[in-house]
Amino acid sequence: MSANANVLQGTDAITSSKRESPLLCETAHQATNRWNPEDFAREQILSLVRRVFFANSDRPAQQVVFSGVERNRSVADICEEVARILAQQTVGHVAVVKAGLGTAEETCIRVSSLKPTSIKSRSTRIGLNLWRIPSAAPGEFNHETGAGLHWLRFLEQLRNEFKFVVIDGPAAGTSSEAALLGQLTDGLILVLDARSTRRATAQKAKEALDAAKCRILGTMLIERSFPIPEQIYRRL
């Protein structure tokens, strides 16, 4: 990984109660006599939030894309959890956005039709300072159709209304959509699935992002297998 990715290389988000490092599990058990994997996962995400959004750097991140490698790897839950924890760490307004075409249950906001003050009014407030923005897409993600310009305007409006924006981006390994958003935002975090992401596939996705001059802020490992049998794990 690049130097930027190495900053977060040790920050892994664990989404299952059975998936933790044995060493970390043993350490936590000795310290508290009660292992709580959900608390551990939250601490990992909290560490990521502080390193990415509150780091002392020349380029502070305010709009960040989270992107899986495989097309079938959803990062929606991860983005929402990151946004919730981020909102707890700041008094500024935070938004979590789905980048792509909406489902039948979602209200799709077309970037080209947005008015300067319409984003919050079309969004769902899910916390004191947290909003969930419906799926937003200008159509095809390519410069020929002007998608880059549309997204640039949309992101500018988001920046005017929200202090921080967490974007649920498309898969980095299967399309150029993630690279486009990575170029237009403050950077991208690549989400790797320990169960399915192949090293060669992840490397290819990273090379494509690098070629597009996308700023990779780091990597996030999820679904890491826990090698201890469940019967023993439950006793920890």
C-alpha positions in Angstrom: 0.0 0.0 0.0 1.0 3.6 -0.4 2.2 5.8 2.4 -1.2 7.2 2.9 -2.7 3.7 3.1 -0.2 2.7 5.7 -1.5 5.4 8.1 -4.6 3.3 8.5 -3.2 -0.1 7.8 -3.7 -1.2 11.4 -7.3 0.0 11.6 -9.6 -2.9 11.0 -13.4 -2.8 11.4 -14.9 -6.1 12.6 -18.6 -6.6 11.9 -19.1 -10.1 13.3 -19.1 -11.2 16.9 -17.0 -14.2 15.9 -14.3 -12.4 14.0 -11.5 -11.0 16.1 -7.7 -11.5 16.5 -7.0 -14.1 19.2 -4.2 -12.0 20.6 -6.5 -8.9 20.8 -9.2 -11.1 22.3 -6.9 -12.4 25.0 -5.6 -9.0 25.8 -9.1 -7.5 26.2 -10.2 -10.5 28.3 -7.3 -10.1 30.7 -7.9 -6.4 31.0 -11.7 -6.4 31.6 -12.6 -10.1 32.2 -15.3 -9.6 29.7 -14.8 -9.6 26.0 -17.2 -7.5 24.0 -16.5 -7.7 20.2 -19.1 -5.0 19.4 -17.3 -2.6 21.7 -14.0 -3.6 20.1 -15.3 -3.0 16.6 -16.6 0.4 17.7 -13.2 1.3 19.1 -11.6 0.4 15.8 -14.0 2.6 13.8 -13.6 5.4 16.4 -9.8 5.2 15.8 -10.3 5.4 12.1 -12.6 8.4 12.4 -10.1 10.3 14.5 -7.2 9.4 12.2 -9.0 10.3 9.0 -11.3 13.3 9.9 -9.4 14.9 12.8 -5.8 14.3 11.8 -3.4 17.2 11.9 -2.4 17.5 8.3 -2.2 20.0 5.4 -5.2 18.3 3.8 -7.8 17.5 6.4 -10.5 15.2 5.1 -14.1 16.3 5.2 -15.6 14.3 2.3 -14.5 10.7 2.2 -15.5 7.8 0.0 -15.7 4.2 1.3 -15.4 1.7 -1.5 -15.3 -2.1 -1.5 -13.3 -4.1 -4.0 -15.9 -6.5 -5.2 -19.3 -5.5 -6.7 -21.2 -7.6 -4.2 -19.5 -6.2 -1.2 -21.8 -3.6 0.4 -20.3 -1.0 2.6 -23.6 0.7 3.5 -23.6 -0.5 7.1 -20.0 0.5 7.6 -20.6 4.0 6.2 -23.6 4.5 8.4 -21.6 3.4 11.5 -18.7 5.6 10.6 -21.1 8.5 10.2 -22.8 7.9 13.5 -19.5 7.8 15.4 -18.2 10.8 13.5 -21.4 12.7 14.5 -20.7 11.9 18.1 -17.2 13.4 17.9 -18.3 16.8 16.5 -20.9 19.5 16.7 -20.7 20.0 13.0 -23.4 18.6 10.7 -22.6 15.1 9.2 -24.1 13.4 6.1 -24.0 9.9 4.9 -24.6 9.6 1.2 -25.2 6.6 -1.1 -23.4 7.2 -4.4 -25.3 5.5 -7.1 -28.8 4.8 -8.5 -31.4 4.5 -5.8 -33.5 1.4 -5.1 -37.3 1.3 -5.4 -37.5 2.3 -1.7 -35.3 5.3 -2.1 -35.9 8.7 -3.4 -33.2 9.3 -6.0 -31.8 12.8 -6.0 -30.6 13.8 -9.4 -27.6 16.0 -9.1 -28.5 18.1 -12.1 -31.9 19.1 -10.6 -30.7 20.0 -7.1 -31.2 23.5 -5.9 -28.6 25.2 -3.6 -30.5 24.7 -0.4 -32.5 21.5 -1.2 -30.2 18.7 0.1 -31.2 18.7 3.8 -34.9 19.2 2.9 -34.8 16.0 0.9 -32.8 14.0 3.5 -33.7 12.0 6.6 -32.4 13.3 9.9 -31.2 10.2 11.9 -29.4 12.0 14.7 -29.0 15.3 16.4 -26.4 16.4 13.8 -26.6 13.5 11.3 -28.5 13.2 8.0 -29.0 10.3 5.6 -29.1 11.5 2.1 -31.0 9.5 -0.5 -29.2 7.9 -3.4 -27.6 10.6 -5.5 -26.5 10.0 -9.1 -26.1 12.1 -12.2 -26.6 9.1 -14.5 -23.6 7.5 -16.0 -20.3 8.1 -14.2 -18.1 9.4 -17.0 -16.8 12.7 -18.1 -18.3 12.4 -21.5 -21.8 12.8 -20.1 -20.7 15.5 -17.7 -21.0 13.4 -14.6 -17.8 14.9 -13.2 -19.2 18.4 -13.4 -22.5 17.3 -11.8 -20.8 15.6 -8.9 -18.5 18.5 -8.4 -21.5 20.8 -8.0 -23.3 18.3 -5.7 -20.2 17.9 -3.5 -19.8 21.6 -3.3 -23.4 21.9 -2.1 -22.7 19.2 0.5 -19.7 21.0 1.7 -21.8 24.2 2.1 -24.4 22.4 4.3 -22.3 19.7 6.1 -19.1 19.8 7.9 -18.3 16.1 7.1 -19.6 13.7 4.5 -19.3 10.0 4.4 -19.9 8.5 0.9 -21.0 4.9 0.3 -19.1 4.6 -3.0 -19.3 2.0 -5.8 -16.9 -0.9 -6.0 -13.4 0.1 -6.8 -12.5 -3.1 -8.5 -15.2 -3.3 -11.0 -15.8 0.2 -12.4 -14.3 3.7 -12.7 -17.0 5.2 -10.5 -15.0 5.0 -7.3 -12.0 6.6 -9.0 -14.1 9.6 -10.2 -15.5 10.2 -6.7 -12.1 9.7 -5.2 -10.7 12.4 -7.5 -13.5 14.9 -6.5 -13.5 14.3 -2.7 -10.8 14.4 -0.1 -9.9 10.8 -0.6 -11.0 7.1 -0.5 -10.8 4.3 2.0 -10.6 0.9 0.3 -12.7 -1.8 2.1 -11.3 -5.3 2.0 -13.3 -8.4 2.8 -11.1 -11.0 4.6 -13.4 -13.8 3.4 -13.5 -13.0 -0.3 -11.1 -10.2 -1.4 -8.1 -11.7 -3.3 -4.8 -10.1 -3.0 -4.4 -9.7 -6.7 -7.9 -8.2 -7.0 -7.1 -5.7 -4.3 -3.8 -4.8 -5.9 -5.4 -4.3 -9.3 -8.1 -2.0 -7.7 -5.4 0.0 -5.9 -3.3 0.4 -9.1 -6.4 1.6 -11.0 -7.1 4.2 -8.2 -3.4 5.3 -8.2 -3.5 5.7 -12.0 -6.5 7.9 -11.7 -4.6 10.0 -9.1 -7.2 9.1 -6.4 -6.0 9.9 -2.9 -6.1 6.6 -0.9 -6.5 7.5 2.7 -6.2 3.9 3.9 -7.6 0.4 4.0 -10.3 -1.2 6.1 -10.3 -5.0 6.8 -13.7 -6.5 7.6 -15.0 -10.0 8.2 -11.7 -11.2 9.6 -12.0 -14.9 10.5 -11.7 -15.8 14.2 -9.8 -19.1 14.4 -10.9 -20.1 18.0 -13.9 -22.6 18.1 -17.2 -20.9 18.9 -17.7 -23.0 22.1 -14.4 -21.7 23.5 -15.0 -18.2 22.2 -18.3 -17.9 24.1 -16.5 -18.6 27.4 -14.1 -15.7 27.0 
